[in-house]
C-alpha cells in the first residue's frame, strides 16, 4: 500500500479503516450483548463530538485561527433541523428521508451564519477572534433561550417575551418554548447514521485538506504575508474554511438534537465550545484522526469514572495533563515511536529465525 499511495492519501485511508473497524467492533459488542446500557447511550454522542472536533480542527489546525463559536453553530443546526423534523413528521413519515434533509438544513443554516459572522470577524486574529466568536456563541444561545415560536392555520407566530404574546389559535402548536426549548423532536439519530455522518465528514475534511484550496489555506496559516504576496485572497480562503467548519458543526448539532426528547439552548453554552476545543488540542492540532480519538476517549472517560465520584474529576484532570504532555512533546513521542519500531524489528527478527529453523 505504501508504494501505491501518497503519504496524505495513505493517512486518510488508515483513518477510514480505523473508523470502520471501530464501527464493526461496536456492532459486534452490541449484537452479542457485551455492551452496557451506558456505553450504548454514548454511541451517538461519540459521533456528535467526533464530527464537532474534526470540523473545528479545520479552523484551529488547518487555518491556524482560534475559534470558540462551535457551540453556537451546533445550536443553530440543532434548532433548525429539529423545527423542520417537527413540522414535517406528519407529511414525511420516513425517517430515512426526513432526517438527512433535516441534517442538511441544519448544516446549511449554520454555514450561512458562519459566512455572515466570518465576513467581519475573520479580519481579527488571535485572542480577539476567540473573544468575538465566544460572544457569538453566547448570543445565539441566549436568543434561542428567549425565543417563542408557534404555528397555526394562519402561519408562524414569533415572540421574544412570552408564549401568551404569540396569539396562537386553539389548534396551534408550539415549536420553540423559550428556555424550555423544543419538545417532541423525532429521535431519528442512531449509531449507524452517526457513523455514516462521521465517515462522510472525514472524507470531506481530508479531501479539503489535500485539495488545492486546502494547500492554500495551510500556506496562509504558515506565512500570511508570503501567501498574500503571491496573490492568494486571504479573506476568501478564510471564509471557505470557516463556512465549512460551521456547516459540519451544524450537522453535528442536528445529530445531537435528534437524540434528545427535549432540546434546550442551555446545552450549547461556552463550556461546550471549550470542551470541543479540548478534544482538538489533546488530539493534536491539525491531526484530524487524533481529534476523533480524543473526542471518544474524553467523552467515555467521565462516565467510566462515575462510580468513583469523589476522585472522578481528579483522575480525569490527570489524564488530560498526561495527554497534553504526550501530544505536545516531540521527544516523548519520538521515544515511544522508536521503542515501537525496535519491538517490531525484534518480532520480525524472531519470526525470520523461526522460519529459518
FIVEXPA-218283 format. One record per residue: residue in three letters; x, y, z of N, C-alpha, C in turn. Coordinates in steps of 0.001 Angstrom, whole numbers, padded with zeros to 6 digits, always signed. Last residue first. Layout:
<pts>
AlaXYZXYZXYZ ...
</pts>
This chain:
<pts>
Unk+014757-021984+010942+014953-023290+011593+014102-024364+010922 Unk+013663-019869+009574+014935-020446+009108+015214-021793+009710 Unk+011469-019289+011121+011220-019820+009781+012485-020449+009208 Unk+012771-018267+013339+011977-019488+013486+011704-020122+012116 Unk+013924-015968+012239+014784-017018+012798+014034-018329+012929 Unk+011663-014493+011570+012556-014966+010485+013451-016086+010967 Unk+010707-013988+014132+009865-014727+013195+010721-015302+012065 Unk+012749-012436+015175+012450-013727+015793+011627-014616+014854 Unk+012497-010204+013454+013745-010965+013513+013514-012352+014092 Unk+009940-009263+014038+010229-009739+012674+011481-010607+012666 Unk+010352-008574+016734+009330-009574+016380+009608-010155+014999 Unk+012318-006617+016487+012609-007849+017223+011626-008949+016859 Unk+010898-004635+015084+012066-005266+014475+012431-006575+015155 Unk+008970-003927+016989+008532-004502+015717+009687-005234+015030 Unk+010649-002837+018910+009856-004019+019234+009385-004722+017968 Unk+011603-000637+017455+012532-001661+017928+011801-002956+018245 Unk+009204+000754+017066+009920+000255+015895+010936-000821+016287 Unk+008578+001405+019733+007664+000571+018954+008381-000039+017749 Unk+010710+003053+020355+010516+001811+021114+009622+000846+020344 Unk+010228+005171+018583+011457+004391+018444+011332+003048+019172 Unk+007787+006092+019654+007848+005616+018271+009075+004741+018053 Unk+008552+006858+022211+007595+005769+022066+007607+005213+020641 Unk+010360+008930+021491+010802+007795+022304+009866+006602+022130 Unk+008753+010719+020085+009841+010043+019393+010336+008826+020145 Unk+007103+011598+022153+006513+010871+021024+007582+010103+020265 Unk+009077+012868+023686+008337+011733+024248+007705+010918+023134 Unk+009901+014855+021878+010862+013878+022379+010160+012636+022933 Unk+007669+016478+021475+008160+015668+020356+009131+014584+020827 Unk+004945+017105+023306+006376+016898+023473+006880+015947+022391 Unk+002214+017201+023032+002952+018426+022757+004465+018259+022827 Unk+001167+014736+023695+000902+015245+022347+001733+016473+022007 Unk+002071+014418+026369+002442+013447+025335+002290+014034+023938 Unk+000900+016543+027736+002361+016412+027705+002793+015507+026559 Unk-001813+015915+027307-001274+017181+026822+000254+017102+026713 Unk-002036+013471+028619-002256+013527+027172-001677+014811+026579 Unk-001562+014355+031248-000664+013377+030630-000793+013407+029113 Unk-003741+016088+031621-002376+016603+031710-001393+015667+031007 Unk-005908+014301+031349-005774+015438+030438-004346+015975+030428 Unk-005410+012608+033531-005373+012064+032167-005202+013183+031151 Unk-005838+014420+035607-004513+013815+035441-004353+013257+034024 Unk-008570+014934+035261-007600+016019+035095-006201+015478+034870 Unk-009632+012403+035868-009868+012995+034548-008849+014098+034268 Unk-008919+012182+038536-008334+011255+037558-008477+011813+036148 Unk-010517+014303+039523-009067+014286+039744-008388+013393+038716 Unk-013099+013575+038866-012534+014733+038183-011014+014828+038391 Unk-013333+011236+040576-013551+011193+039132-012862+012352+038420 Unk-013285+010888+043218-011982+011047+042572-012098+011159+041060 Unk-015929+010636+043969-015072+011529+044752-013744+011823+044055 Unk-017036+008685+042262-017393+010086+042075-016448+011041+042793 Unk-016626+006160+040911-015746+006698+041956-015866+008223+041924 Unk-018468+005899+038881-018635+005054+040072-017732+005496+041219 Unk-017542+007487+036812-018660+007988+037612-018861+007180+038891 Unk-015648+006707+035030-015191+007068+036368-016317+007530+037285 Unk-017111+006392+032724-016488+005209+033320-016098+005481+034770 Unk-017748+009043+032217-018827+008110+032532-018280+006835+033172 Unk-015254+010209+031615-016014+010659+032785-017131+009710+033194 Unk-014546+008595+029204-013812+008518+030467-014607+009029+031672 Unk-016044+009221+026930-016299+007960+027633-015696+007944+029040 Unk-015002+011611+026088-016440+011519+026329-016770+010290+027175 Unk-012344+011045+025740-012685+012010+026773-014192+012136+026992 Unk-012482+009155+023608-011874+008805+024901-012351+009743+026004 Unk-013737+010625+021521-014315+009372+022022-013794+009063+023424 Unk-012006+012806+021189-013420+013027+021464-014068+011783+022062 Unk-009564+011551+020578-009685+012316+021818-011149+012541+022186 Unk-010235+010468+018050-009850+009590+019160-010018+010304+020494 Unk-010736+012829+016594-011783+011813+016743-011481+010908+017938 Unk-008251+014089+016747-009441+014762+017277-010563+013764+017525 Unk-006575+012299+015393-006402+012494+016827-007598+013169+017465 Unk-007444+012697+012773-007645+011393+013412-007540+011511+014930 Unk-006534+015315+012370-007966+015012+012313-008266+013694+013021 Unk-004351+017426+013571-004456+015970+013449-005930+015573+013515 Unk-004334+020084+014136-004063+019702+012759-004169+018218+012502 Unk-003324+019450+017352-003808+020497+016451-003372+020171+015024 Unk-004292+016679+019074-003226+017193+018215-003782+018206+017227 Unk-006047+015938+020968-005861+015021+019856-004734+015434+018937 Unk-005971+018174+022573-005412+016936+023090-005222+015886+021993 Unk-007198+020078+020879-005849+020301+021389-005213+018994+021844 Unk-009738+018945+020359-008831+019287+019261-007392+019391+019755 Unk-010835+018665+022917-010688+017489+022054-009655+017750+020958 Unk-010888+021368+023634-010027+020439+024372-009793+019170+023556 Unk-012885+022267+021906-011518+022750+021713-010509+021862+022449 Unk-015058+021016+023100-014679+020619+021741-013251+021082+021434 Unk-015036+022462+025540-014874+021010+025523-014417+020520+024150 Unk-015557+025068+024717-014266+024770+025345-013997+023267+025300 Unk-018175+024706+023780-017125+025162+022865-015742+024850+023414 Unk-019401+023968+026191-019374+023023+025074-018303+023415+024064 Unk-019150+026278+027693-018463+025070+028152-018369+024029+027039 Unk-020848+028122+026570-019426+028220+026213-018630+027009+026678 Unk-023788+026086+025777-023090+027214+026378-021607+027171+026022 Unk-025916+024429+024904-024919+024927+023960-024210+026162+024528 Unk-027846+023847+026710-026862+022789+026436-025727+023281+025550 Unk-029624+025926+026651-028608+025941+027705-027552+024856+027505 Unk-031549+025373+024791-030410+026177+024359-029290+026174+025394 Unk-032766+022016+024692-032707+023325+025336-031436+024058+024924 Unk-034907+019520+023704-033722+020270+023311-033785+021657+023926 Unk-035999+016376+024633-036162+017812+024848-034851+018524+024552 Unk-035102+013945+023733-036553+014172+023736-036869+015648+023928 Unk-032319+013581+021505-032891+014040+022774-034396+014202+022645 Unk-031294+013168+019088-031022+012105+020055-031622+012430+021419 Unk-031568+015311+017509-032469+014187+017230-032149+012969+018085 Unk-029503+016971+018348-030884+017321+018698-031846+016160+018488 Unk-027181+015733+017247-027353+015871+018699-028820+016087+019067 Unk-027536+016046+014545-027401+014689+015079-027641+014695+016583 Unk-027478+018832+014503-028687+018120+014086-028679+016692+014608 Unk-024824+019297+015307-025935+019763+016134-027240+019075+015789 Unk-023487+018235+013106-023295+017622+014423-024412+018034+015372 Unk-024344+020107+011236-024761+018710+011080-024586+017958+012392 Unk-023018+022358+012256-024480+022339+012192-025030+020932+012028 Unk-020379+021592+011829-020851+021755+013210-022374+021755+013258 Unk-020339+021681+009046-020183+020383+009706-020614+020446+011172 Unk-020708+024493+008734-021616+023521+008107-021548+022173+008821 Unk-018492+025584+010075-019843+025844+010574-020842+024840+010019 Unk-016422+024654+008389-016441+024290+009803-017841+024460+010385 Unk-017147+025970+006038-017174+024509+006071-017188+024002+007510 Unk-016746+028643+006861-018080+028193+006460-018208+026681+006488 Unk-013992+028627+007311-014895+028924+008430-016312+028447+008109 Unk-013072+028096+004702-012755+027187+005808-013721+027375+006970 Unk-014123+030322+003306-014423+028950+002869-014198+027970+004020 Unk-012948+032441+004693-014409+032274+004713-014805+030862+004298 Unk-010257+032063+004048-010683+032001+005447-012183+031758+005542 Unk-010335+032497+001313-009994+031167+001802-010345+031002+003281 Unk-011118+035266+001281-011886+034225+000585-011603+032847+001169 Unk-009078+036600+002646-010448+036605+003175-011278+035485+002568 Unk-006850+036174+000926-006850+035688+002300-008267+035561+002839 Unk-006214+035215-002122-007241+036032-001477-007443+035499-000047 Unk-002874+035221-003256-003960+034478-002619-004921+035451-001934 Unk-000622+036433-004418-001944+036688-004979-003091+035904-004368 Unk+001771+036275-003234+001638+035509-004487+000205+035563-005026 Unk+001430+037740-000920+002321+038290-001954+002221+037542-003272 Unk-000107+036158+000717-000735+037338+000115+000108+037894-001023 Unk+001830+034315+001471+000649+033860+000734-000031+035024+000029 Unk+003593+035960+002886+004055+035287+001666+002881+034821+000819 Unk+001910+036711+005009+002469+037736+004121+002925+037108+002798 Unk+001304+034274+006302+000235+035085+005720+000785+036074+004687 Unk+002440+031306+006579+003040+032625+006327+002027+033472+005564 Unk+000792+029233+007555+002240+029199+007780+002887+030566+007584 Unk-001837+029918+006790-001516+029643+008195-000019+029759+008455 Unk-001518+030064+004051-001909+031274+004788-001591+031116+006266 Unk-000980+027409+003559+000069+028395+003265-000236+029720+003953 Unk-003411+026276+004223-002253+025972+005070-001096+026932+004791 Unk-004950+027300+002110-005289+027645+003498-004097+027399+004414 Unk-003747+026028-000052-003709+027493+000034-003996+027954+001466 Unk-004383+023412+000500-002967+023798+000497-002814+025316+000579 Unk-007163+023582+000182-006584+023248+001477-005124+023633+001572 Unk-007349+024120-002566-007836+025100-001593-007232+024852-000215 Unk-006347+021756-003606-005621+023000-003876-006036+024085-002881 Unk-006711+019181-001059-007040+019868-002306-006188+021123-002480 Unk-006359+018071+001387-005436+017644+000327-005700+018322-001015 Unk-008474+019200+002821-007097+019465+003245-006115+019149+002120 Unk-010699+018100+001456-010488+019547+001501-009025+019877+001815 Unk-010367+015406+001960-010329+015873+000576-010116+017374+000506 Unk-010651+015452+004738-009380+015034+004152-009273+015469+002695 Unk-013340+016392+004966-012223+017135+005558-010902+016756+004901 Unk-014869+014433+003610-014925+015844+003201-013692+016598+003693 Unk-014205+012168+005123-013909+012199+003688-013881+013642+003183 Unk-015217+012921+007618-013779+012694+007462-013373+012736+005992 Unk-017964+013030+006971-017266+014216+007465-015757+014080+007274 Unk-018473+010375+006363-018607+011378+005304-017877+012662+005693 Unk-018062+009310+008934-017221+008875+007816-017274+009879+006665 Unk-020087+010614+010394-018676+010786+010758-017760+010410+009601 Unk-022381+009631+009099-022107+011069+009098-020640+011334+009415 Unk-022136+006899+009703-022128+007334+008302-021799+008828+008201 Unk-022357+007030+012504-021122+006516+011882-021021+006982+010433 Unk-024987+007993+012720-023868+008779+013241-022544+008343+012649 Unk-026381+005823+011680-026415+007108+010960-025256+007995+011414 Unk-025704+003962+013676-025395+003676+012280-025377+004965+011451 Unk-026732+005101+015979-025286+004954+015851-024894+004702+014405 Unk-029292+007522+015192-028839+006188+015579-027326+006118+015406 Unk-031819+009915+015411-030373+009660+015462-030099+008240+015941 Unk-034505+010366+015635-034038+009702+014416-032565+009344+014464 Unk-036776+011052+017465-035460+010516+017831-034927+009668+016677 Unk-038432+014074+016695-038287+012623+016434-036878+012145+016749 Unk-039138+016303+019327-038305+016045+018141-038194+014544+017906 Unk-040590+017019+021561-041242+016221+020534-040445+016025+019271 Unk-039678+020406+022316-040064+019052+022735-040722+018334+021563 Unk-037308+022923+022754-038143+022194+021800-038411+020800+022343 Unk-037212+025226+025525-036688+024643+024293-037730+023982+023415 Unk-037504+026588+027812-037878+025169+027846-037490+024456+026560 Unk-036973+029182+027178-035910+028442+027855-036221+026954+027951 Unk-039249+029112+024456-038317+029860+025283-037208+028990+025865 Unk-040300+026945+022822-040963+027465+024015-039946+028103+024962 Unk-040865+026442+019482-039826+026784+020462-040504+027477+021634 Unk-043441+025498+018632-042198+024958+018097-041060+025188+019084 Unk-046770+024719+019483-045531+025408+019814-044350+024699+019158 Unk-049696+024949+017445-048670+024144+018112-047422+024990+018357 Unk-053280+025611+017351-051884+025913+017100-050938+025029+017901 Unk-055950+025476+017771-055330+024312+017135-053835+024517+016871 Unk-056536+027996+018859-056649+026787+019695-055998+025549+019106 Unk-053893+030230+017643-055252+029692+017613-055318+028430+018478 Unk-051646+032384+019441-051928+031160+018686-053402+030798+018738 Unk-050379+034698+020397-051714+034770+019802-052045+033566+018956 Unk-047964+035201+021685-047947+034662+020332-049294+034805+019638 Unk-047960+035961+024284-047971+037033+023286-047991+036524+021855 Unk-047687+033658+025811-049006+034280+025721-049095+035368+024675 Unk-044979+033139+025846-045834+032307+024992-047199+032951+024791 Unk-043054+036213+025751-043700+035082+026423-044568+034319+025438 Unk-040958+037641+024176-041368+037956+025549-041959+036752+026275 Unk-040528+037390+021554-039331+037358+022389-039662+037647+023853 Unk-042337+035497+019109-042311+036451+020210-040994+036291+020972 Unk-044157+034603+016199-042866+034741+016870-042971+035801+017963 Unk-045929+032327+014304-046045+033404+015279-044758+033428+016090 Unk-046797+031299+010963-045881+031319+012102-046151+032522+012994 Unk-050281+030712+010012-048847+030805+009779-048031+030803+011058 Unk-052916+030151+010364-052597+031464+009801-051102+031682+009589 Unk-053035+027699+011598-053521+027788+010221-053181+029122+009567 Unk-049948+027981+013441-051332+027511+013305-051736+027693+011854 Unk-047026+027840+015495-047673+027946+014185-049086+027399+014257 Unk-044480+029577+017418-045573+028621+017250-046189+028783+015873 Unk-041750+030465+019371-042274+030322+018015-043364+029254+018019 Unk-039808+032440+021335-041053+031665+021345-041596+031645+019925 Unk-036594+032832+022751-037431+032818+021556-038653+031915+021738 Unk-034623+032807+024614-035675+033815+024797-036714+033784+023682 Unk-032866+030890+023744-033466+030693+025061-034614+031672+025306 Unk-031982+031985+021352-032873+030824+021288-033549+030566+022635 Unk-030398+034048+022500-031511+034371+021599-032495+033208+021530 Unk-028484+032634+023940-029442+033462+024668-030638+033867+023806 Unk-027051+031362+021843-027694+030572+022908-028780+031391+023610 Unk-026105+033598+020415-027001+032629+019778-027758+031826+020825 Unk-024424+034735+022377-025571+035485+021854-026588+034537+021228 Unk-022484+032740+022692-023339+033097+023826-024578+033860+023369 Unk-021303+032757+020132-021944+031557+020647-022884+031840+021795 Unk-020282+035402+020088-021298+034981+019117-022043+033746+019615 Unk-018339+035262+022102-019508+036128+022296-020636+035742+021342 Unk-016563+033560+020780-017172+033127+022040-018422+033949+022328 Unk-015832+035231+018676-016571+034000+018375-017217+033419+019629 Unk-014496+037232+020167-015679+037570+019371-016496+036321+019050 Unk-012365+035810+021347-013342+036511+022189-014625+036792+021416 Unk-010957+034839+019098-011513+033904+020071-012598+034572+020909 Unk-010152+037248+017902-011060+036355+017187-011720+035385+018146 Unk-008409+038149+019906-009576+038953+019540-010614+038103+018811 Unk-006344+036290+019998-007273+036379+021119-008529+037147+020769 Unk-006028+035908+016467-005584+035569+017820-006679+035660+018864 Unk-007626+038540+014554-006727+037405+014698-006455+037159+016171 Unk-010157+039788+012274-009453+039762+013553-008570+038525+013615 Unk-011438+039223+010042-010423+040268+009910-009618+040390+011203 Unk-013405+037494+010719-012143+036914+010275-011085+037956+009936 Unk-015657+039106+011263-014879+038541+012366-013505+038067+011917 Unk-017035+039914+008931-016347+040921+009769-015357+040320+010767 Unk-017420+037246+007772-017027+038407+006962-016385+039506+007815 Unk-018375+035432+009683-016972+035383+009283-016517+036605+008511 Unk-021081+035799+009874-020250+036196+011011-018787+036303+010594 Unk-021771+034824+007352-022171+036174+007744-021331+036684+008911 Unk-020708+032212+007465-020199+033160+006462-020525+034589+006868 Unk-022218+031172+009615-020760+031157+009654-020153+032149+008679 Unk-024816+031378+008710-024400+032219+009835-022877+032278+009927 Unk-024555+029429+006700-024950+030810+006358-024529+031772+007472 Unk-023946+027161+008221-022955+027682+007277-023274+029121+006878 Unk-026330+026738+009616-025116+027092+010362-024064+027695+009445 Unk-027956+026082+007417-028296+027222+008289-027065+027692+009061 Unk-026667+023786+006477-026721+024975+005626-027042+026215+006454 Unk-027056+022004+008664-025718+022366+008218-025707+023639+007388 Unk-029883+021875+008803-029096+022320+009947-027711+022775+009549 Unk-030402+020840+006266-030942+022151+006631-030175+022722+007818 Unk-029133+018366+006516-028667+019322+005510-029152+020733+005832 Unk-030717+017237+008521-029301+017489+008776-028735+018487+007770 Unk-033169+017070+007170-033057+017901+008377-031594+018225+008687 Unk-032522+015211+005204-032879+016575+004798-032750+017522+005982 Unk-032042+012956+006846-030953+013537+006036-031249+014959+005576 Unk-034740+012730+007981-033582+013071+008799-032391+013578+007984 Unk-036593+012048+005896-036727+013292+006662-035432+013685+007358 Unk-035773+009549+004944-035860+010690+004030-035824+011997+004808 Unk-035766+007939+007113-034609+007840+006219-034613+008935+005161 Unk-038259+008288+008236-037122+008945+008883-035889+008935+007990 Unk-041189+008870+006544-039974+008053+006525-038813+008831+007139 Unk-043144+010812+006495-043193+009803+007553-041928+008959+007624 Unk-043772+013835+005990-042652+012978+005575-042473+011919+006658 Unk-046030+014662+007455-046091+014594+005996-044967+013723+005424 Unk-045399+014596+010103-046682+014016+009701-046800+013872+008189 Unk-042955+015886+010270-043006+014470+010649-044337+013807+010289 Unk-042557+018573+009681-042774+017653+008551-042952+016191+008962 Unk-042176+019913+012094-043188+020409+011158-043540+019370+010097 Unk-040064+018442+013220-041356+018518+013905-042464+018929+012943 Unk-037988+018850+011365-038483+017491+011624-039856+017511+012293 Unk-037608+021663+011503-038002+021026+010241-038621+019645+010499 Unk-036784+021906+014180-038019+022558+013727-038519+021919+012441 Unk-034374+020487+014087-035467+019996+014930-036799+020606+014509 Unk-032831+022106+012391-033177+020744+011964-034342+020188+012780 Unk-032648+024440+013943-033255+024495+012605-033659+023113+012120 Unk-031398+023478+016324-032738+024072+016356-033395+024064+014981 Unk-028902+022452+015411-029813+021638+016225-031234+022182+016155 Unk-027703+024597+014055-028024+023359+013347-029032+022508+014089 Unk-027446+026398+016215-028228+026760+015022-028645+025513+014260 Unk-025765+024892+017904-027094+025305+018357-027995+025655+017177 Unk-023447+024683+016396-024182+023468+016723-025602+023794+017168 Unk-022726+027377+016429-023080+026744+015153-023846+025441+015381 Unk-022212+027654+019212-023224+028472+018550-023670+027874+017227 Unk-020101+025902+019638-021389+025618+020272-022510+026424+019626 Unk-018024+027196+018268-018527+025925+017775-019894+025593+018354 Unk-016621+029514+018810-018041+029628+018485-018678+028338+018029 Unk-013980+029985+019172-014718+029424+020302-016229+029515+020068 Unk-011026+029644+017280-012464+029934+017282-013125+029243+018463 Unk-007985+030661+016180-008655+030145+017368-010111+030599+017385 Unk-006485+029566+013146-007192+030611+013885-007963+029980+015039 Unk-005366+027772+011341-004498+028385+012336-005132+029532+013094 Unk-006414+026144+009384-006389+027582+009136-005487+028318+010125 Unk-005903+023668+010638-005560+023864+009232-005459+025349+008893 Unk-006600+023999+013421-005388+023323+012986-004964+023637+011574 Unk-008935+025616+013595-007845+025759+014557-006543+025181+014008 Unk-010542+024880+011365-010264+026284+011673-009036+026443+012554 Unk-010414+022085+011439-010212+022799+010177-009822+024250+010432 Unk-011142+021408+013970-009724+021305+013640-009411+021942+012289 Unk-013883+021492+013859-013189+022625+014480-011699+022599+014165 Unk-014335+018967+012688-014640+020178+011926-013942+021397+012519 Unk-013553+017250+014758-012862+017183+013466-013103+018446+012649 Unk-015421+017999+016749-013986+018193+016966-013224+018186+015648 Unk-017900+017284+015562-017663+018664+016004-016171+018946+016166 Unk-017517+014539+015138-017763+015421+013999-017453+016868+014370 Unk-017209+013752+017819-016146+013488+016848-016288+014388+015626 Unk-019630+014436+018969-018425+015163+019398-017255+014918+018442 Unk-021318+012610+017556-021561+014058+017566-020282+014821+017884 Unk-020260+010077+018138-020262+010563+016750-020431+012076+016695 Unk-020689+009999+020907-019353+009769+020346-019261+010372+018947 Unk-023530+010313+021051-022628+011414+021455-021192+011244+020979 Unk-024156+007635+020103-024470+008816+019286-023649+010027+019729 Unk-023114+006107+022289-022685+005867+020909-022963+007067+020002 Unk-023990+006223+024867-022953+007174+024467-022558+007053+022999 Unk-025736+004147+025273-026269+005502+025319-025283+006560+024872 Unk-024005+002015+025279-024906+002170+024132-025513+003570+024097 Unk-022799+002439+027782-021989+002510+026577-022877+002721+025348 Unk-025013+002014+029475-024305+003290+029485-023485+003478+028212 Unk-025613-000623+028965-026577+000397+028572-025933+001776+028543 Unk-022701-002374+027645-023592-001930+028722-024558-000871+028197 Unk-022177-005001+025397-022132-003556+025611-023144-003179+026687 Unk-022565-007628+024811-021398-007303+025636-021255-005808+025901 Unk-024496-008614+023074-024897-008276+024438-023734-007933+025359 Unk-023943-008975+020447-023678-010118+021337-024017-009827+022790 Unk-024523-006480+019384-025316-007632+018941-025132-008857+019836 Unk-022553-004869+020604-023971-004622+020858-024811-005844+020519 Unk-020163-005979+019582-020394-005891+021022-021875-005723+021347 Unk-020566-005592+016843-020435-006957+017369-020705-006968+018872 Unk-020586-002803+016754-021781-003541+016326-021747-004977+016844 Unk-017952-002297+017565-019074-001863+018412-020342-002622+018044 Unk-016535-003371+015399-016314-003887+016752-017480-003525+017672 Unk-017447-001749+013296-017721-003191+013268-017575-003790+014665 Unk-016398+000735+014164-017838+000552+013972-018212-000928+014000 Unk-013663+000227+014095-014301+000556+015377-015809+000352+015290 Unk-013347-000152+011336-013049-001251+012257-013696-001015+013617 Unk-013996+002424+010438-014831+001292+010031-014609+000101+010958 Unk-011877+003855+011609-013264+004189+011952-014196+003040+011603 Unk-009685+002638+010352-009815+002599+011809-011246+002884+012247 Unk-010168+003264+007654-010154+001864+008078-010324+001741+009588 Unk-009921+006068+007717-011191+005451+007322-011266+004007+007816 Unk-007199+006243+008455-008245+006779+009330-009598+006170+009003 Unk-005967+005153+006216-005822+004473+007503-006894+004951+008476 Unk-006630+007123+004360-007129+005770+004161-007058+004968+005465 Unk-005188+009314+005290-006654+009367+005312-007253+007971+005176 Unk-002589+008297+004854-003020+008717+006187-004537+008746+006289 Unk-002549+007904+002092-002391+006757+002980-002879+007084+004393 Unk-002714+010542+001208-003803+009598+000898-003751+008393+001817 Unk-000271+011504+002181-001531+012121+002625-002710+011190+002382 Unk+001598+009781+000821+001515+009835+002288+000205+010418+002796 Unk+000058+007980-001930+000805+009111-001410+000652+009157+000114 Unk+000268+004520-002690-000483+005641-002148+000459+006737-001682 Unk+001963+002512-003520+000972+002995-004481+000207+004220-003990 Unk+003628+001751-001478+004231+002003-002779+003257+002689-003728 Unk+002021+001220+000713+002913+002356+000788+003465+002738-000571 Unk+000832-001197+000000+000000+000000+000000+000873+001256+000000 
</pts>
